[in-house]
Amino acid sequence: MSPAPLRFFFDYVSPYAYLAWTQLPALAERHGRTLEVVPVLFAGVLNALGTMGPAEVPTKRFYIYKHTHRLAHDLGVPFVFPSAHPFNPLLALRVTAAVREADARKRLVSALFSAAWAGGGGLVEPERVGACVSSVGLEAQALLAAAGTPDVKERVRRNTEELLALGGFGVPTVLADEELFFGVDSLGHLERFLRGEDPLSPEERERLRTLPMAASRL
């Protein structure tokens, strides 16, 4: 029986999701796992939880911009900040959700992430999204039209609700054998987990899950 795929919940608006994507295909291959990409609307997650995104906090925003540049340098991957951030990723998410074939969808994810974060000119305008679609051998006009259909819009909404139902709270998040790993900095922990070397025992995990709060600001 084949092991379960690694499921990558992401939004193109997140530079951390881009950085994680540059590492995940190789990580999955090292551990004999397939990789399933799941586009979600990060803004929808934030709205559901009543929280703000990191880039919506002015002092945190500047720090994140510096931090992601340094991480990209450490990883040795191209990184060029877009002309404005946050930007609207919804069309790109819906176009991704409209692609049914797994390998084609992953090629498109790479192209769209590069457009957003590797100097590819952005992915907000339909013509830029369409150019990414065409660059991986897919039909741009058909997919841009599909992105506006109720079915495809519903797919992105369902993906977002699924992440929330799993206990997710942000992007990037990887689901591995019912365990969530959040953030590009958790990829090392994910690798140890896949090797069967997770330092967190099931008993301690359950204790932490039900740990009571002794104080609250509310």
N, C-alpha and C positions, 0 to 999 in steps of 0.2 A: 504494500500500500504506500503510495507516494505521500511524503510529508505535506502538511498544509502550506499553501503559499504565504508569503509575507505580503501583507496588505498595507499599502502606502497611502495614507490620507493626507492630502496636500491642497494648498491653494497657491497659485502663481504669485500672489501678492507678497508672499513671505520669502525673504532672502534666505532664511534658515532652511526652508523647504527646498529651495534651489540647491543649496550646499549639500543637503542630505541626498538629493537625487544624484549628484555627481558621484556619490559613493555607493549607493544602494544596489545598482545592478551587479557590480562586482562582488559585493558582500553576499547577495543572494546566491550567486553562482558558486562562491566558495563553500557554501553550506548546502548545496544541492536543492535550493528552494526556487520555485518560480516567484515572480514578483508581479503583484496585481496593483494597478494604479487606480486610486479612488478620488476623483476630484470633489472637493467640498468647498462651500462658501464660508471662509473664516469669519466674515462679518455676521453670518447667521449663527455661528457658534457663540460669538461674543454676545449677540443679542439675546440668545436663549439663556445664557448664564448671567446676563446683566453685568458684564465686565467690559473694560476698555482694552483695545489692542495696544501692544507695546509702542507702536508708532503714534498712538494718540496721546501719549504722555510726553510732553515736550522734552524734558531732560532725559528720559529713557530713550526717546527717539534718536537723539544725537549720539548717545552711547552705542545704540544698536548699529547705527550706520558705520561707526568706527570698528566695532567688534566684528561685524560681518566681513569687512575688508581684511582684517587681520586673520580671521579664520580661512578666508579664501586663499590668502597668501600661504598659510600653513598647509593647506590641502593641495596647493599648486594648481588651482583651477581658475579660469578666466572670470573676472568679476568687474562689472561696470555698472554703477548705480544708475537707475533710470532718471529721466529729467524731472519727475515728480513722484512722490511716494507719501502715503499710500495711493495706489491707482485702482481703477475698476477692472477686476479680472473676470467678470461674469461671462462675457462672450467667450473668452478662451476656455473657461471651465465647461461651458455648455458644449462647445465644439468638441472638446475632449470626450465628454460623456456621450456624444453622438457617434463616436467611433466604436464599433462592436469588436473588431478583431484585436486581440491582445497585443501582438507585436506592433501592429500599425499604431495603436494607441500609445505605446511606449515611445515609438519614434516621434510621434507628435508631441508628447510631453517634453522630450529632450529639446525639440525645436522651439517650443513655446517658452520653456525656461531660458533657453539661450537668448531668445528675443527680449525677454524681460531683464535678465541679469548678466548677460555676457556680451553686451554691446550690440545686440541685434536689432535695435531700433524701437523696442517696445511692442506691446501686444494689446493695446486698448482699442485702436482703430480697426474696423472690420478689414480694411485692406492689408493691414499688417498681420492680422490673424490669418487671413486668407493666404498670404505669402508663405507663412509657416506651414499651412496645410499642404500647399502645392509642393513645398520643398521636400516633403517626405513621400511624395507620390500619391497623395489623396486628392479627391475632387473638391476644390475650395468652394465653389458655388453651391454644391449640394450640401456640404456640411454646414456652411453658414446659414443656409435655409433651414436645415434640420435643427440648428441651435435655437431657432425661434419657435419650435413646436412645443405644445404642452407636454408631450411625452418626455422630451429631452430635459426640459426645465424641471420636470418632476424627478428625473433621475438624480440631478444635482441636489435637489431638496431632500430626497430620500437618503442619499449618501451622507449629507450633513446630519440628518436625524440619526442615522446609524452610528456615526462617530459619537454623538452625544449619548446614545443609549449604551454604548460600550464603556462609557466613563471618560471619554476624551474631552479635552478642554481647549485644544489648540492644534496648530500645525507647525512642523510636520509630526505626524504620529504614525508609528508602524505597529501593526497588530501581528504578533507572532505566537501561535499556539495559545490564544486567549489572553496573552499578556501584552499590555501596551507599553511602548517605548516612545517618549516624547522628546523632540528636539534633536538637532544634529549631534549634540554632545552626548546623546545616549546610544550612539551607534556602537561604541565599544562595549557597553553593557549588553546590547542586543547580541553581539557576537559571542560573548561569554554565555549568555542564555542559550544560544543555539548549540554551543559546544557542550551543554549540560553542566556548566560551571557557575551558574548563578549563585552568588553568595547569600541570597535571600531565601531562607527556607520557607516552605508553605505555611508552617506554623507562625513564623514571624510576620509573613505577609498578611495573614489573617488577623494577627494582633494589631498590626498597624492600620488595617482597614477599619477596625472598630475602635480605635483609640479615642477615648473621650476628650473633649475640650474642657480645659480648666479656666479659660478666660475668653471673652469675646468683646469686640469693639462695638457691637450692635446694641 
